[in-house]
Amino acid sequence: MINPVDPSLVPQRTLYDGTKIPAIGMGTFGSDKYTSDEISSAVAGAIRGGYRLFDCASVYQNEEQIGLVFKDAFDKGIVKREELTITTKVWNDMHAKRDVLLSLAKSLRDLQLDYIDIFFVHWPFRNYHAPGVDKDARDPNSRPFNVDEFMETWRACERIVDMGLAKHIGMSNMTIPKLEAVLPLCRIQPAAIEMELHPSFQQPELFDYCMERNIMPIGYSPIGSPSRPERDRTSDDVVDIEMPEIVEIAKAHNVHPALICLKWAVQRGQIPIPFSVKEKNYMSNLRCITEDPLTDEEMEMIRKADKNCRLIKGHVFLWEGAKDWRDLWDLDGTITK
Ligand SMILES: NC(=O)c1ccc[n+]([C@@H]2O[C@H](COP(=O)([O-])OP(=O)(O)OC[C@H]3O[C@@H](n4cnc5c(N)ncnc54)[C@H](OP(=O)(O)O)[C@@H]3O)[C@@H](O)[C@H]2O)c1
C-alpha cells in the first residue's frame, strides 16, 4: 500500500565527527492520545516507507513495542541496523550515575538493540512525575538546574560512549546559559541537542549557538504539536499551521501547511522529527522534503514570522519557590536558581 520514498533521496546531515544521519526523522511520542500499538505500527510503516531516523524515549512507554518492530524489520531484511539512526533518552528520575546506565540498559533491551545512535539527557532537571499528570502537578523534591548534578549525569553518558553502547550523546531542552556552564566541562561533546523548533518558535540564538559549535539541532514539535496534551496548552499559543504566512505559502505549493513547516525546517538546517500515526501524513512528511523546495523569499517570510511562542513550557518541572515556567528557560541570560 505504501508508495515508498527512496532513502537515498532524503538529504543527510553530518555530525561533528563526520557521521551522516537523515535530515528528517519520525517522532514516537503519542501525546497521551495514541496507543503504543498505533505508534509501533506507524514505525513499521515508516521503515517500509523510507524513514531511517526514529526518535524514541524511555518516558514514551512504547519502546518494547517499537523494539519488536525493529527486530522484525532486521529479521526480514527490510533494513539493516546500521542503516537506521535510533535515539533514546534518559528520563528525569534516572539522572543519578548508576541509574543512567540502568535506563540505557532498559531502553536497549526494550528496543532489542546492541547500541543507540544518540543517547539524550531528556531534560536538565532531576524530578519525577507520573505519566499524564496535569500542569499544576509538582514534585516536592524538584530542584533548579545544578551544574554538578548535570555533569554527574553527563559523565555517565560519556562512559556509555566509552562502553560502545551509544555512538553519540546529546542534550535536550537546554538554554545558552546552561550550555555555557557545561560545555567546557564535557569530555565528549554533545553531537546533537533536541529543542522545540517550529515557525512560531525559531529560537534563532540557540539555533545559531549550536550550529557554530557543530552541535546538530534536532527540532521537536516541528508542526507546532497540534495534538499535544492539554497540560501543554495555553490560550496565548500560536497555531503554526494557521499562521497566515504558512497558509499562504502552503496554497502556493498546493500542500497542507504542516508540510511547509517541515520544508522550512530542513532548508534552515535543523532535523525535524514530526509525529503521526497516519500513513498519509507520515509519508507526505517524508516525501515533501525531497521535492518542491521553498524559495528564498518564502524562507525569509517564515523567518520574519517568528512569534517566540514556546509551546512545551515544562510547568511540571518547576521547583518550590520558582515564579513560573519562564524560570526553566533562563530568560534573563543567567541560570535561574
Ligand atoms: N526532547 C523533548 O523534550 C521532546 C518534546 C516533545 C516532542 N519530542 C519529540 O518530537 C516529536 C514530534 O513532536 P510532537 O509530536 O510534539 O509534534 P509535531 O510533530 O509538531 O505534531 C504532531 C501532530 O501533527 C499532526 N501531523 C503530522 N503530520 C501531519 C500532516 N502531514 N498533516 C497534518 N497534520 C499532521 C499529527 O496530527 P494527528 O494526531 O491528527 O495525526 C500529529 O499528532 C515527538 O513525537 C517526540 O519524538 C521531543
The ligand as a Tripos MOL2 file, in Angstrom:
@<TRIPOS>MOLECULE
LIG
   48    52     1     0     0
SMALL
NO_CHARGES

@<TRIPOS>ATOM
      1 N1         13.0570   16.2250   23.5740 N.am      1 LIG1
      2 C1         11.8690   16.5500   24.0110 C.2       1 LIG1
      3 O1         11.6960   17.0220   25.1520 O.2       1 LIG1
      4 C2         10.6620   16.3790   23.1230 C.ar      1 LIG1
      5 C3          9.4920   17.0800   23.4330 C.ar      1 LIG1
      6 C4          8.3900   16.9290   22.5940 C.ar      1 LIG1
      7 C5          8.4730   16.0980   21.4640 C.ar      1 LIG1
      8 N2          9.6230   15.4180   21.2040 N.ar      1 LIG1
      9 C6          9.7210   14.5410   20.0090 C.3       1 LIG1
     10 O2          9.2770   15.2530   18.8700 O.3       1 LIG1
     11 C7          8.2740   14.5000   18.1940 C.3       1 LIG1
     12 C8          7.3150   15.4150   17.4400 C.3       1 LIG1
     13 O3          6.7380   16.3770   18.2900 O.3       1 LIG1
     14 P1          5.1780   16.4650   18.5650 P.3       1 LIG1
     15 O4          4.5910   15.1140   18.4200 O.co2     1 LIG1
     16 O5          5.0250   17.2040   19.8410 O.co2     1 LIG1
     17 O6          4.6650   17.4870   17.4770 O.3       1 LIG1
     18 P2          4.5110   17.6110   15.8890 P.3       1 LIG1
     19 O7          5.2930   16.5950   15.1880 O.co2     1 LIG1
     20 O8          4.7530   19.0500   15.6240 O.co2     1 LIG1
     21 O9          2.9620   17.3770   15.7180 O.3       1 LIG1
     22 C9          2.4170   16.0900   15.6630 C.3       1 LIG1
     23 C10         0.9730   16.1950   15.1660 C.3       1 LIG1
     24 O10         0.9370   16.8590   13.9040 O.3       1 LIG1
     25 C11        -0.0410   16.2880   13.0840 C.3       1 LIG1
     26 N3          0.5070   15.9970   11.7540 N.ar      1 LIG1
     27 C12         1.6430   15.3210   11.4650 C.ar      1 LIG1
     28 N4          1.8470   15.2790   10.1390 N.ar      1 LIG1
     29 C13         0.8140   15.9370    9.5760 C.ar      1 LIG1
     30 C14         0.4570   16.2330    8.2320 C.ar      1 LIG1
     31 N5          1.2230   15.8560    7.2060 N.pl3     1 LIG1
     32 N6         -0.6990   16.9100    8.0170 N.ar      1 LIG1
     33 C15        -1.4720   17.3060    9.0470 C.ar      1 LIG1
     34 N7         -1.1720   17.0720   10.3410 N.ar      1 LIG1
     35 C16        -0.0440   16.3910   10.6070 C.ar      1 LIG1
     36 C17        -0.4450   14.9680   13.7060 C.3       1 LIG1
     37 O11        -1.8120   15.0560   13.9550 O.3       1 LIG1
     38 P3         -2.7070   13.7300   14.0650 P.3       1 LIG1
     39 O12        -2.6830   13.4070   15.5110 O.co2     1 LIG1
     40 O13        -4.0370   14.1840   13.5770 O.co2     1 LIG1
     41 O14        -2.0390   12.6970   13.2140 O.co2     1 LIG1
     42 C18         0.3790   14.8350   14.9420 C.3       1 LIG1
     43 O15        -0.3320   14.4160   16.0900 O.3       1 LIG1
     44 C19         7.6390   13.6740   19.3080 C.3       1 LIG1
     45 O16         6.8890   12.5990   18.8080 O.3       1 LIG1
     46 C20         8.8740   13.2820   20.0980 C.3       1 LIG1
     47 O17         9.5440   12.1950   19.4710 O.3       1 LIG1
     48 C21        10.7260   15.5700   21.9940 C.ar      1 LIG1
@<TRIPOS>BOND
     1     1     2 1
     2     2     3 2
     3     2     4 1
     4     4     5 ar
     5     4    48 ar
     6     5     6 ar
     7     6     7 ar
     8     7     8 ar
     9     8     9 1
    10     8    48 ar
    11     9    10 1
    12     9    46 1
    13    10    11 1
    14    11    12 1
    15    11    44 1
    16    12    13 1
    17    13    14 1
    18    14    15 2
    19    14    16 1
    20    14    17 1
    21    17    18 1
    22    18    19 2
    23    18    20 1
    24    18    21 1
    25    21    22 1
    26    22    23 1
    27    23    24 1
    28    23    42 1
    29    24    25 1
    30    25    26 1
    31    25    36 1
    32    26    27 ar
    33    26    35 ar
    34    27    28 ar
    35    28    29 ar
    36    29    30 ar
    37    29    35 ar
    38    30    31 1
    39    30    32 ar
    40    32    33 ar
    41    33    34 ar
    42    34    35 ar
    43    36    37 1
    44    36    42 1
    45    37    38 1
    46    38    39 2
    47    38    40 1
    48    38    41 1
    49    42    43 1
    50    44    45 1
    51    44    46 1
    52    46    47 1
@<TRIPOS>SUBSTRUCTURE
     1 LIG1         1 GROUP 0 **** ****
